[in-house]
Structures are given as C-alpha cells and as structure tokens.
C-alpha cells in the first residue's frame, strides 16, 4: 500500500483495498503477511507480521500511505485513501500528521 500510494498508482491502491489491505498501514484487519523467522520476536503472537507494518514502522518511520501520497502530491490517491477512512490525524515519527505535511509542502489542494 505504501509504495503504491507514494507512486500515485491509484488502480493498485484500489485493488489492494479491495483485497483487504489496511488503509492506514496497520497490521490488524488485513494486508499481506510474512512468516516470522525462527529466533526473531515480532510484535504479535501469531508468528506473522504485516508487510504494511514493516513499512510503516521500520522503512517509513511512521508514515502512513496517506502521509506518503500527500508528500508525493498524488491527489487521486489521497482522495481514495480518505474516502476509505484513512486517518488524517495519524502522527509519524516527526509528530506530523498528513495535513501538516500538506501545509509544509504547499499542497493546498489537499
């Protein structure tokens, strides 16, 4: 979801949402999962972790798909994510929500 949102791939975002991916990039409630390697401890007890969780918490430092779409000025994806319930108040590691990033990047259309 993160890469599709950042790249402005609206059709892929729609397809992922239809397949059950989470709109805010959280591991609960859907998404693609990978098995836990032996000897590693992950934050859930099922032995599975969402790829979205990895991207959100490791790669993107807390940026949700909406953060990334706004930063990349991908308005069609922004509209899709918001229409599907993306949280506009979710903070990233820098304590910025998606609307903060829109203002910072002069994305007034958002």
Steps between C-alpha positions, in 0.01 A plus 500: 500500500778740594689468173183520291387813687837668471521420130150626429379163373129553560391174333741301716379679816139416411595139432687467830210651693256264327728209600489603866814708546475750783462862399722633780777244461427317824540125540154421641208432272670391180800559286768269374694308764834322519611223737713580801856364464602262778676680783341840424233657718234707330235718661217252463447149634394332176848465354388714206555866431351728240722640227309825555610491865862457399481788255322726744714435803842428353535636148278807505554602862130515571374647175163359400405455135316834531817675623687367199230584246476857630878548504519372141201720400298202372156655539297219343652254750442747785131514408475120481669451837288762676182358344596161646551643849871589514577677825591864438619537861753213504842624610829383355829484691548875445159556666350626174161395370420487127346848505818640659696356208254649251551844653877450515509408130250770393254234379201728539277273289509243781 
